[in-house]
Amino acid sequence: MPTYTFRCENCGEEYTTFTFYSKVEEVKCPQCGSKEKERVYKKVSFSVQGGSSTSCGGSCGGCSGCG
């Protein structure tokens, strides 16, 4: 099930919920019970560990055309 973060347009509470996309309209604010909300998009960061056979291994640390 996907995770969604919302900000309540009634009280300003920011909350995260797990629900199906088809059920997003039914989600209520846990603080005031309002269904009026806006979606909050969070930045997601990740790093890839390990090497790849396609990386150049140059001084730049990866294949960015430095070769």
Helices and strands as residue ranges (DSSP letters): E 3-8, E 14-18, G 21-26, E 37-40
